[in-house]
Amino acid sequence: MSVPSRDSMTPAERRAGMSLAAIFALRMLGLFLILPVFAVHASGIPGGDNLTLVGLAIGAYGLTQACLQIAYGAASDRFGRKPVIVFGLILFVAGSIVAALADDIQMIIAGRVLQGAGAISAAVTALAADLTRDQHRTKVMAMIGSSIGLVFALSMVAAPLLYAAVGMDGIFWLTALLAAGAIGVVLWVVPEAPPVPRANGGSFIDVLRDGQLMRLNFGVFALHLIQTTMWVMVPAALVASGGLPMPEHWKVYLPAVLLSFVVMVPAVILAERHDRLKQVFNAAIVLLALVQFGLWLWGDGLVPLALLLTLFFVAFNVLEATQPSWISRIAAPHAKGTALGVYNTLQSIGLFMGGLLGGWLGQRFGPGAVSLVCGVLALVWLALSSGMHPPALRTVPAAKS
């Protein structure tokens, strides 16, 4: 059997990328399915007339994820990636069941909080890093990021139809079923990971002291705060200023996501193969800021909204693919799970704060204030990232199968 060249992914790497992307997709589909229909559903249940509580229900799972990501990442360094991922998915199933049985918004928030207790993102991305070589890691992270974008687009199309057919409780039951399916993927499809090197102590403190890692952590916080605030405000904007009824929002979301992939793929190839990671990364942050200021100044009408959403997905998908690859390449091997735990903690805080801040700012000052604040946050991120040093690409031989 011929040995794959250094520029070719091995079958094991392709299998790892696709199976781990499937785990993320099955889990995130359940989270995304509530986005286009929950505000309408909430208006008919006790407590659902409060926009702040609606935003909290959307972002609540980020709160417990923020509390537990570091613990899950560190546990995966100590006990192995797969057992930690399975445990987290079991908690996610339990939270989905609580939300399915809820009859008011407070119980739905409780279910979302329990969903967030299945904080597996750090362990999954650490496992992806374990199973891939440096020269293909961005590609695998792009698979994971692309799967999230695709299931988001799918949820925009499917959610109104599912809500009409089975109601909100049925969507939460489906979420539980999808997470159970993800457990099967972990156990029987994902390749076995190599042993994790043992830490010599101090790995958590080392992560916090690393300025490069902490800049990436701020970046993922900013990215996911901006993303969540958008989904508190954008659906209403498409109805009010775009004149597009909610069941037809997929006509904007689906083309926007698909077109963004056409741009994202060559951007990731440029970053990976031509050592342009920092340039591509900063360009995506600039684009993210321009989208937010565009929504602030020029966010009325269907065509401007559709164009700005497409550009947002380009920036988001590029950043979602490059950031975890960057952090996994500069973190110490024995602390990779811990580093990704801190990273995903800041991601989860961003998700939680985005839902809460988006709802509060939108209710107090209107959607323009939300976009303006997010644009300024993106500029702060750009200033911090401009001093970063991209990691040197290490070409690692393919493992023998």
C-alpha beads as a LAMMPS data file, in Angstrom:
LAMMPS data file: protein, C-alpha beads

401 atoms
400 bonds

1 atom types
1 bond types

-500.0 500.0 xlo xhi
-500.0 500.0 ylo yhi
-500.0 500.0 zlo zhi

Masses

1 110.0

Atoms # bond

1 1 1 0.000 0.000 0.000
2 1 1 1.379 3.411 -0.935
3 1 1 1.931 5.967 1.786
4 1 1 -0.169 9.135 1.346
5 1 1 1.779 12.250 0.481
6 1 1 2.095 14.946 3.083
7 1 1 -0.537 17.014 1.203
8 1 1 -3.125 14.227 1.252
9 1 1 -5.377 13.360 4.155
10 1 1 -5.229 9.736 5.229
11 1 1 -8.432 7.667 5.319
12 1 1 -8.293 7.812 9.118
13 1 1 -8.068 11.618 9.055
14 1 1 -10.999 11.883 6.645
15 1 1 -13.038 9.512 8.806
16 1 1 -12.156 11.496 11.929
17 1 1 -13.094 14.796 10.307
18 1 1 -16.409 13.587 8.929
19 1 1 -17.484 11.713 12.061
20 1 1 -16.577 14.540 14.456
21 1 1 -18.322 17.020 12.155
22 1 1 -21.384 14.744 12.315
23 1 1 -21.309 14.845 16.140
24 1 1 -21.231 18.638 16.106
25 1 1 -23.947 18.722 13.440
26 1 1 -26.336 16.390 15.275
27 1 1 -25.936 18.383 18.483
28 1 1 -26.094 21.842 16.897
29 1 1 -29.112 21.003 14.747
30 1 1 -31.082 20.436 17.923
31 1 1 -29.922 23.805 19.281
32 1 1 -30.574 25.698 16.041
33 1 1 -34.036 24.293 15.379
34 1 1 -35.577 26.531 18.022
35 1 1 -34.142 29.795 16.649
36 1 1 -36.634 30.659 13.868
37 1 1 -39.748 29.556 15.785
38 1 1 -39.109 30.019 19.494
39 1 1 -40.063 33.710 19.752
40 1 1 -43.420 32.966 18.138
41 1 1 -43.956 29.926 20.369
42 1 1 -42.864 31.805 23.507
43 1 1 -45.512 34.483 23.012
44 1 1 -48.157 31.861 23.762
45 1 1 -46.682 30.442 26.989
46 1 1 -46.381 31.941 30.500
47 1 1 -43.460 34.388 30.675
48 1 1 -42.892 34.408 26.918
49 1 1 -43.942 38.037 26.453
50 1 1 -40.652 39.213 28.014
51 1 1 -38.021 39.675 25.265
52 1 1 -35.193 39.467 27.795
53 1 1 -36.410 36.026 28.930
54 1 1 -36.754 34.953 25.301
55 1 1 -33.137 36.005 24.678
56 1 1 -32.105 34.185 27.854
57 1 1 -33.823 30.994 26.661
58 1 1 -31.942 31.240 23.366
59 1 1 -28.542 31.768 25.028
60 1 1 -29.019 29.981 28.372
61 1 1 -27.146 26.832 27.376
62 1 1 -24.056 28.997 26.980
63 1 1 -24.086 29.763 30.718
64 1 1 -23.511 26.193 31.893
65 1 1 -21.167 25.518 28.991
66 1 1 -19.098 28.465 30.192
67 1 1 -18.941 26.978 33.688
68 1 1 -17.997 23.477 32.545
69 1 1 -15.895 23.687 29.365
70 1 1 -12.588 23.922 31.234
71 1 1 -13.549 21.002 33.468
72 1 1 -14.553 18.886 30.454
73 1 1 -11.363 19.780 28.570
74 1 1 -9.168 18.962 31.564
75 1 1 -11.115 15.747 32.197
76 1 1 -10.548 14.704 28.582
77 1 1 -6.795 15.224 29.116
78 1 1 -6.958 12.966 32.176
79 1 1 -9.592 10.314 31.359
80 1 1 -9.653 10.309 27.559
81 1 1 -11.714 12.182 24.985
82 1 1 -14.430 9.654 24.174
83 1 1 -15.745 8.922 27.713
84 1 1 -16.053 12.664 28.394
85 1 1 -17.889 13.276 25.097
86 1 1 -20.379 10.463 25.768
87 1 1 -21.072 11.735 29.296
88 1 1 -21.719 15.244 27.980
89 1 1 -24.103 13.984 25.297
90 1 1 -26.090 12.069 27.924
91 1 1 -26.591 15.327 29.859
92 1 1 -27.605 17.047 26.629
93 1 1 -30.270 14.391 26.053
94 1 1 -31.562 14.925 29.607
95 1 1 -31.812 18.701 29.078
96 1 1 -33.719 18.206 25.838
97 1 1 -36.236 16.000 27.658
98 1 1 -36.730 18.634 30.391
99 1 1 -37.389 21.287 27.730
100 1 1 -39.779 18.966 25.881
101 1 1 -41.853 18.506 29.042
102 1 1 -41.839 22.233 29.972
103 1 1 -45.034 24.301 29.988
104 1 1 -43.556 27.751 30.707
105 1 1 -40.480 29.705 29.656
106 1 1 -38.744 29.229 33.008
107 1 1 -38.732 25.440 32.600
108 1 1 -37.530 25.783 29.012
109 1 1 -34.659 27.931 30.288
110 1 1 -33.904 25.204 32.863
111 1 1 -33.826 22.600 30.096
112 1 1 -31.506 24.762 28.007
113 1 1 -29.212 25.202 31.010
114 1 1 -29.036 21.409 31.401
115 1 1 -28.379 21.041 27.671
116 1 1 -25.402 23.339 28.136
117 1 1 -24.072 21.092 30.913
118 1 1 -23.129 18.673 28.122
119 1 1 -20.176 20.936 27.331
120 1 1 -18.326 18.672 24.879
121 1 1 -16.937 21.210 22.407
122 1 1 -13.443 21.303 23.950
123 1 1 -13.188 17.520 24.097
124 1 1 -14.393 17.122 20.492
125 1 1 -11.994 19.710 19.088
126 1 1 -9.147 18.255 21.159
127 1 1 -9.966 14.817 19.724
128 1 1 -9.954 16.308 16.214
129 1 1 -6.494 17.740 16.937
130 1 1 -5.304 14.356 18.291
131 1 1 -6.424 12.547 15.144
132 1 1 -5.042 14.946 12.505
133 1 1 -1.665 16.298 11.480
134 1 1 -0.876 20.028 11.585
135 1 1 -1.033 20.471 7.808
136 1 1 -4.616 19.169 7.721
137 1 1 -5.991 20.511 10.995
138 1 1 -7.514 23.680 9.549
139 1 1 -9.183 21.516 6.923
140 1 1 -10.757 19.293 9.587
141 1 1 -11.833 22.309 11.635
142 1 1 -13.357 23.687 8.430
143 1 1 -15.330 20.441 8.074
144 1 1 -16.675 20.971 11.593
145 1 1 -17.384 24.655 11.001
146 1 1 -19.041 23.927 7.662
147 1 1 -21.253 21.271 9.219
148 1 1 -22.460 23.853 11.739
149 1 1 -23.277 26.282 8.932
150 1 1 -25.089 23.616 6.928
151 1 1 -27.237 22.456 9.827
152 1 1 -28.030 26.078 10.607
153 1 1 -29.340 26.517 7.072
154 1 1 -31.215 23.206 7.341
155 1 1 -32.787 24.296 10.618
156 1 1 -34.045 27.510 9.019
157 1 1 -35.850 25.446 6.381
158 1 1 -37.046 22.581 8.574
159 1 1 -38.019 24.330 11.818
160 1 1 -41.246 25.997 10.636
161 1 1 -42.395 22.746 9.041
162 1 1 -41.473 20.686 12.107
163 1 1 -43.139 23.188 14.442
164 1 1 -46.365 22.968 12.438
165 1 1 -46.209 19.169 12.492
166 1 1 -45.019 18.295 16.014
167 1 1 -44.905 21.549 18.013
168 1 1 -42.079 22.854 20.188
169 1 1 -42.138 19.817 22.461
170 1 1 -41.704 17.582 19.423
171 1 1 -38.674 19.607 18.331
172 1 1 -37.081 19.112 21.746
173 1 1 -37.809 15.364 21.603
174 1 1 -36.146 15.287 18.176
175 1 1 -33.175 17.110 19.705
176 1 1 -32.850 14.354 22.309
177 1 1 -32.979 11.706 19.573
178 1 1 -30.280 13.447 17.515
179 1 1 -27.971 13.656 20.542
180 1 1 -28.524 9.953 21.213
181 1 1 -27.490 9.317 17.603
182 1 1 -24.325 11.331 18.202
183 1 1 -23.443 8.975 21.076
184 1 1 -23.543 6.098 18.598
185 1 1 -21.216 7.972 16.249
186 1 1 -18.708 8.511 19.086
187 1 1 -18.728 4.861 20.105
188 1 1 -18.717 3.130 16.731
189 1 1 -17.538 5.535 14.009
190 1 1 -14.906 7.929 15.398
191 1 1 -11.392 6.393 15.229
192 1 1 -9.595 5.615 18.450
193 1 1 -7.372 8.451 19.633
194 1 1 -3.701 8.091 20.600
195 1 1 -2.903 8.302 24.333
196 1 1 -2.916 11.844 25.721
197 1 1 0.454 12.925 27.242
198 1 1 0.211 13.449 30.984
199 1 1 0.621 16.946 32.365
200 1 1 3.430 17.804 34.774
201 1 1 1.243 20.315 36.614
202 1 1 0.493 24.011 36.089
203 1 1 -1.100 23.551 32.644
204 1 1 -4.168 25.682 33.467
205 1 1 -2.029 28.566 34.731
206 1 1 0.224 28.225 31.683
207 1 1 -2.794 28.600 29.414
208 1 1 -3.969 31.743 31.218
209 1 1 -0.475 33.272 31.056
210 1 1 -0.125 32.708 27.309
211 1 1 -0.930 36.009 25.594
212 1 1 -1.430 34.391 22.177
213 1 1 -3.941 31.884 23.535
214 1 1 -5.832 34.563 25.464
215 1 1 -6.163 36.762 22.360
216 1 1 -7.711 33.827 20.551
217 1 1 -9.983 33.302 23.564
218 1 1 -11.151 36.914 23.387
219 1 1 -11.750 36.437 19.685
220 1 1 -14.044 33.457 20.070
221 1 1 -15.941 35.328 22.807
222 1 1 -16.480 38.287 20.465
223 1 1 -17.419 36.109 17.479
224 1 1 -20.108 34.145 19.267
225 1 1 -21.491 37.137 21.126
226 1 1 -21.960 38.871 17.776
227 1 1 -23.493 35.740 16.226
228 1 1 -26.074 35.296 18.976
229 1 1 -27.092 38.957 19.083
230 1 1 -27.784 38.751 15.364
231 1 1 -30.258 35.908 15.775
232 1 1 -32.115 37.818 18.455
233 1 1 -32.649 40.707 16.001
234 1 1 -32.292 39.517 12.363
235 1 1 -35.477 37.389 12.081
236 1 1 -37.581 40.364 13.173
237 1 1 -35.713 42.621 10.716
238 1 1 -36.434 40.249 7.833
239 1 1 -40.135 40.444 8.682
240 1 1 -40.359 44.171 9.462
241 1 1 -38.024 45.784 6.919
242 1 1 -37.513 42.905 4.509
243 1 1 -41.193 42.074 4.146
244 1 1 -40.431 38.331 4.325
245 1 1 -42.760 36.117 6.409
246 1 1 -41.018 33.849 8.915
247 1 1 -41.739 30.547 7.054
248 1 1 -39.866 31.983 4.042
249 1 1 -36.700 33.104 5.845
250 1 1 -34.892 30.023 4.555
251 1 1 -34.919 31.683 1.108
252 1 1 -32.368 34.135 2.510
253 1 1 -30.469 31.884 4.925
254 1 1 -29.850 28.930 2.630
255 1 1 -28.323 30.842 -0.334
256 1 1 -26.313 32.982 2.110
257 1 1 -24.749 29.937 3.770
258 1 1 -24.069 28.125 0.486
259 1 1 -22.496 31.175 -1.158
260 1 1 -20.357 31.735 1.924
261 1 1 -18.877 28.242 1.523
262 1 1 -17.803 29.099 -2.035
263 1 1 -15.683 31.920 -0.591
264 1 1 -14.631 30.139 2.614
265 1 1 -13.014 27.108 0.947
266 1 1 -10.377 29.023 -1.071
267 1 1 -9.761 31.286 1.950
268 1 1 -8.981 28.273 4.144
269 1 1 -6.767 26.770 1.414
270 1 1 -4.883 30.067 1.157
271 1 1 -4.380 30.151 4.929
272 1 1 -3.301 26.513 5.140
273 1 1 -1.198 25.849 2.053
274 1 1 0.330 29.273 1.457
275 1 1 1.104 30.278 5.055
276 1 1 -1.338 33.200 5.058
277 1 1 -3.195 32.340 8.242
278 1 1 -2.808 35.744 9.909
279 1 1 -3.772 37.695 6.781
280 1 1 -6.885 35.603 6.154
281 1 1 -7.803 35.720 9.837
282 1 1 -7.570 39.511 10.108
283 1 1 -9.388 40.018 6.810
284 1 1 -12.289 37.971 8.176
285 1 1 -12.421 40.149 11.310
286 1 1 -12.475 43.295 9.140
287 1 1 -15.355 41.802 7.145
288 1 1 -17.207 40.961 10.369
289 1 1 -16.885 44.586 11.538
290 1 1 -18.052 45.916 8.161
291 1 1 -21.142 43.695 8.320
292 1 1 -22.085 45.059 11.746
293 1 1 -21.634 48.677 10.697
294 1 1 -23.520 47.851 7.510
295 1 1 -26.446 46.547 9.549
296 1 1 -26.312 49.731 11.621
297 1 1 -26.230 52.124 8.650
298 1 1 -27.815 50.140 5.828
299 1 1 -29.864 47.329 7.367
300 1 1 -33.267 48.139 5.882
301 1 1 -34.701 46.166 2.988
302 1 1 -34.486 42.561 1.891
303 1 1 -31.567 42.899 -0.555
304 1 1 -29.200 44.697 1.879
305 1 1 -30.064 42.219 4.637
306 1 1 -29.449 39.233 2.352
307 1 1 -26.104 40.644 1.170
308 1 1 -24.929 41.460 4.698
309 1 1 -25.955 38.023 5.972
310 1 1 -23.964 36.364 3.177
311 1 1 -20.878 38.397 4.087
312 1 1 -21.435 37.579 7.763
313 1 1 -21.439 33.845 7.033
314 1 1 -18.213 34.209 5.015
315 1 1 -16.468 35.889 7.951
316 1 1 -17.981 33.563 10.546
317 1 1 -17.117 30.331 8.712
318 1 1 -13.510 31.400 8.049
319 1 1 -12.998 32.385 11.694
320 1 1 -14.779 29.272 12.960
321 1 1 -12.388 27.107 10.931
322 1 1 -9.112 28.923 11.609
323 1 1 -9.351 29.780 15.335
324 1 1 -9.516 26.252 16.838
325 1 1 -6.828 25.082 14.416
326 1 1 -4.574 27.938 15.505
327 1 1 -5.130 27.314 19.208
328 1 1 -4.550 23.549 18.921
329 1 1 -1.250 24.165 17.127
330 1 1 0.220 26.524 19.735
331 1 1 -1.067 24.814 22.906
332 1 1 1.270 22.402 24.722
333 1 1 0.385 18.768 23.877
334 1 1 -0.274 17.807 27.512
335 1 1 -2.608 20.815 27.958
336 1 1 -4.430 20.797 24.637
337 1 1 -7.760 19.802 26.185
338 1 1 -7.348 22.415 28.904
339 1 1 -6.485 25.122 26.365
340 1 1 -9.495 24.233 24.246
341 1 1 -11.591 24.126 27.425
342 1 1 -10.676 27.739 28.212
343 1 1 -11.302 28.622 24.561
344 1 1 -14.740 27.010 24.536
345 1 1 -15.558 28.587 27.908
346 1 1 -15.098 32.025 26.383
347 1 1 -17.126 30.867 23.369
348 1 1 -19.954 29.827 25.666
349 1 1 -19.834 33.085 27.628
350 1 1 -20.130 34.869 24.293
351 1 1 -23.182 32.804 23.368
352 1 1 -24.832 33.537 26.706
353 1 1 -23.963 37.237 26.744
354 1 1 -25.019 37.613 23.120
355 1 1 -28.533 36.352 23.820
356 1 1 -28.852 38.436 26.977
357 1 1 -27.206 41.597 25.616
358 1 1 -28.982 41.377 22.276
359 1 1 -32.386 41.109 23.938
360 1 1 -31.660 43.900 26.447
361 1 1 -30.102 46.347 23.959
362 1 1 -32.782 45.643 21.368
363 1 1 -35.574 46.227 23.850
364 1 1 -34.025 49.420 25.301
365 1 1 -32.379 51.107 22.311
366 1 1 -33.444 49.275 19.158
367 1 1 -31.625 46.973 16.715
368 1 1 -29.251 49.699 15.481
369 1 1 -27.615 49.884 18.902
370 1 1 -27.015 46.121 18.847
371 1 1 -25.173 46.307 15.509
372 1 1 -23.159 49.375 16.555
373 1 1 -21.935 47.740 19.775
374 1 1 -21.017 44.560 17.875
375 1 1 -19.110 46.574 15.260
376 1 1 -17.046 48.308 17.939
377 1 1 -16.362 44.928 19.602
378 1 1 -15.075 43.562 16.270
379 1 1 -12.680 46.528 15.966
380 1 1 -11.320 45.853 19.477
381 1 1 -10.738 42.234 18.431
382 1 1 -8.917 43.391 15.279
383 1 1 -6.623 45.602 17.353
384 1 1 -5.734 42.677 19.618
385 1 1 -5.208 40.195 16.784
386 1 1 -2.926 42.500 14.794
387 1 1 -0.038 41.726 17.184
388 1 1 -0.418 37.952 17.026
389 1 1 2.220 35.618 15.583
390 1 1 0.856 32.784 13.408
391 1 1 2.136 29.308 14.298
392 1 1 4.817 27.729 12.162
393 1 1 3.407 24.865 10.115
394 1 1 4.934 21.572 11.163
395 1 1 4.716 18.873 8.513
396 1 1 4.128 15.604 10.351
397 1 1 4.347 12.261 8.517
398 1 1 1.141 10.316 8.165
399 1 1 0.653 7.622 10.774
400 1 1 0.847 4.070 9.494
401 1 1 -2.493 2.301 9.481

Bonds

1 1 1 2
2 1 2 3
3 1 3 4
4 1 4 5
5 1 5 6
6 1 6 7
7 1 7 8
8 1 8 9
9 1 9 10
10 1 10 11
11 1 11 12
12 1 12 13
13 1 13 14
14 1 14 15
15 1 15 16
16 1 16 17
17 1 17 18
18 1 18 19
19 1 19 20
20 1 20 21
21 1 21 22
22 1 22 23
23 1 23 24
24 1 24 25
25 1 25 26
26 1 26 27
27 1 27 28
28 1 28 29
29 1 29 30
30 1 30 31
31 1 31 32
32 1 32 33
33 1 33 34
34 1 34 35
35 1 35 36
36 1 36 37
37 1 37 38
38 1 38 39
39 1 39 40
40 1 40 41
41 1 41 42
42 1 42 43
43 1 43 44
44 1 44 45
45 1 45 46
46 1 46 47
47 1 47 48
48 1 48 49
49 1 49 50
50 1 50 51
51 1 51 52
52 1 52 53
53 1 53 54
54 1 54 55
55 1 55 56
56 1 56 57
57 1 57 58
58 1 58 59
59 1 59 60
60 1 60 61
61 1 61 62
62 1 62 63
63 1 63 64
64 1 64 65
65 1 65 66
66 1 66 67
67 1 67 68
68 1 68 69
69 1 69 70
70 1 70 71
71 1 71 72
72 1 72 73
73 1 73 74
74 1 74 75
75 1 75 76
76 1 76 77
77 1 77 78
78 1 78 79
79 1 79 80
80 1 80 81
81 1 81 82
82 1 82 83
83 1 83 84
84 1 84 85
85 1 85 86
86 1 86 87
87 1 87 88
88 1 88 89
89 1 89 90
90 1 90 91
91 1 91 92
92 1 92 93
93 1 93 94
94 1 94 95
95 1 95 96
96 1 96 97
97 1 97 98
98 1 98 99
99 1 99 100
100 1 100 101
101 1 101 102
102 1 102 103
103 1 103 104
104 1 104 105
105 1 105 106
106 1 106 107
107 1 107 108
108 1 108 109
109 1 109 110
110 1 110 111
111 1 111 112
112 1 112 113
113 1 113 114
114 1 114 115
115 1 115 116
116 1 116 117
117 1 117 118
118 1 118 119
119 1 119 120
120 1 120 121
121 1 121 122
122 1 122 123
123 1 123 124
124 1 124 125
125 1 125 126
126 1 126 127
127 1 127 128
128 1 128 129
129 1 129 130
130 1 130 131
131 1 131 132
132 1 132 133
133 1 133 134
134 1 134 135
135 1 135 136
136 1 136 137
137 1 137 138
138 1 138 139
139 1 139 140
140 1 140 141
141 1 141 142
142 1 142 143
143 1 143 144
144 1 144 145
145 1 145 146
146 1 146 147
147 1 147 148
148 1 148 149
149 1 149 150
150 1 150 151
151 1 151 152
152 1 152 153
153 1 153 154
154 1 154 155
155 1 155 156
156 1 156 157
157 1 157 158
158 1 158 159
159 1 159 160
160 1 160 161
161 1 161 162
162 1 162 163
163 1 163 164
164 1 164 165
165 1 165 166
166 1 166 167
167 1 167 168
168 1 168 169
169 1 169 170
170 1 170 171
171 1 171 172
172 1 172 173
173 1 173 174
174 1 174 175
175 1 175 176
176 1 176 177
177 1 177 178
178 1 178 179
179 1 179 180
180 1 180 181
181 1 181 182
182 1 182 183
183 1 183 184
184 1 184 185
185 1 185 186
186 1 186 187
187 1 187 188
188 1 188 189
189 1 189 190
190 1 190 191
191 1 191 192
192 1 192 193
193 1 193 194
194 1 194 195
195 1 195 196
196 1 196 197
197 1 197 198
198 1 198 199
199 1 199 200
200 1 200 201
201 1 201 202
202 1 202 203
203 1 203 204
204 1 204 205
205 1 205 206
206 1 206 207
207 1 207 208
208 1 208 209
209 1 209 210
210 1 210 211
211 1 211 212
212 1 212 213
213 1 213 214
214 1 214 215
215 1 215 216
216 1 216 217
217 1 217 218
218 1 218 219
219 1 219 220
220 1 220 221
221 1 221 222
222 1 222 223
223 1 223 224
224 1 224 225
225 1 225 226
226 1 226 227
227 1 227 228
228 1 228 229
229 1 229 230
230 1 230 231
231 1 231 232
232 1 232 233
233 1 233 234
234 1 234 235
235 1 235 236
236 1 236 237
237 1 237 238
238 1 238 239
239 1 239 240
240 1 240 241
241 1 241 242
242 1 242 243
243 1 243 244
244 1 244 245
245 1 245 246
246 1 246 247
247 1 247 248
248 1 248 249
249 1 249 250
250 1 250 251
251 1 251 252
252 1 252 253
253 1 253 254
254 1 254 255
255 1 255 256
256 1 256 257
257 1 257 258
258 1 258 259
259 1 259 260
260 1 260 261
261 1 261 262
262 1 262 263
263 1 263 264
264 1 264 265
265 1 265 266
266 1 266 267
267 1 267 268
268 1 268 269
269 1 269 270
270 1 270 271
271 1 271 272
272 1 272 273
273 1 273 274
274 1 274 275
275 1 275 276
276 1 276 277
277 1 277 278
278 1 278 279
279 1 279 280
280 1 280 281
281 1 281 282
282 1 282 283
283 1 283 284
284 1 284 285
285 1 285 286
286 1 286 287
287 1 287 288
288 1 288 289
289 1 289 290
290 1 290 291
291 1 291 292
292 1 292 293
293 1 293 294
294 1 294 295
295 1 295 296
296 1 296 297
297 1 297 298
298 1 298 299
299 1 299 300
300 1 300 301
301 1 301 302
302 1 302 303
303 1 303 304
304 1 304 305
305 1 305 306
306 1 306 307
307 1 307 308
308 1 308 309
309 1 309 310
310 1 310 311
311 1 311 312
312 1 312 313
313 1 313 314
314 1 314 315
315 1 315 316
316 1 316 317
317 1 317 318
318 1 318 319
319 1 319 320
320 1 320 321
321 1 321 322
322 1 322 323
323 1 323 324
324 1 324 325
325 1 325 326
326 1 326 327
327 1 327 328
328 1 328 329
329 1 329 330
330 1 330 331
331 1 331 332
332 1 332 333
333 1 333 334
334 1 334 335
335 1 335 336
336 1 336 337
337 1 337 338
338 1 338 339
339 1 339 340
340 1 340 341
341 1 341 342
342 1 342 343
343 1 343 344
344 1 344 345
345 1 345 346
346 1 346 347
347 1 347 348
348 1 348 349
349 1 349 350
350 1 350 351
351 1 351 352
352 1 352 353
353 1 353 354
354 1 354 355
355 1 355 356
356 1 356 357
357 1 357 358
358 1 358 359
359 1 359 360
360 1 360 361
361 1 361 362
362 1 362 363
363 1 363 364
364 1 364 365
365 1 365 366
366 1 366 367
367 1 367 368
368 1 368 369
369 1 369 370
370 1 370 371
371 1 371 372
372 1 372 373
373 1 373 374
374 1 374 375
375 1 375 376
376 1 376 377
377 1 377 378
378 1 378 379
379 1 379 380
380 1 380 381
381 1 381 382
382 1 382 383
383 1 383 384
384 1 384 385
385 1 385 386
386 1 386 387
387 1 387 388
388 1 388 389
389 1 389 390
390 1 390 391
391 1 391 392
392 1 392 393
393 1 393 394
394 1 394 395
395 1 395 396
396 1 396 397
397 1 397 398
398 1 398 399
399 1 399 400
400 1 400 401
